[in-house]
Amino acid sequence: MARKIKKPSRISSLAETATKKLKGKIDMRSRRTTTPPAAKPKAVVDVKWFNARRLELGVEQNDIAQAIGRSKSMISRILSGQRTLDAHDVAGLANILRTSPDEILRRLGIQVAAPGVKVTGAVLPDGRISNVSAKVGTEISVPGVPATAEAVIAASDGPSLATFAGAVFVFVRSDASNPVPPDTFGRLCVIEAEGQMVPVLATMVKTPERGKMTLEVFQTGEKVMTPRILRASAVIQIIFP
């Protein structure tokens, strides 16, 4: 007697169909998954050197904090490479640790600039930065700054820049992964903002209006409202002619 073949029930057929569809969706999602970009390697700080130097000179972190006007937690961030340095920090560390600014930068794992820092723009009387200038593309000597530093020079025309004519503003362009670092608020920066055709030399001022940011333009004091800051690169040194 022939054995009867049991037909699959409607419920099991529906379950099988649903399983196939779900598997298909998972396969499609796995195909769409992209590998995240590799994290940018952090600077390797010579912690042993800083500790040995402090012990040799009898200097505590509190002493460093008081000497350069920073909090103890900020000093920890600087010595661990988590915070962008400005010229005041470098000079202060070099002074209290009795060494050169270049040595401090090297020990923080920051490549020291060659003798020349490239001029990338000219600051116009209204604070805008133009890349049309005879000095753009030239290099100036600025010791003790990171190799990635750039500079803009104040134009000599216009009464608003009379006292700053020829002054050099050295800055380090903010990384694309962190275009507006938290410590740039309230500091003089080269700012790229939504709605602005060219960068401007200004200070960011927080405003109570949601989604808005006020820029205080350098020297003129003009207040400019912008919906979004695209990049803020802090000025780390000003050199007067």
Order of alpha helices (4+ residues) and beta strands (2+ residues): alpha-alpha-alpha-alpha-alpha-alpha-beta-beta-beta-beta-beta-beta-beta-beta-beta-beta
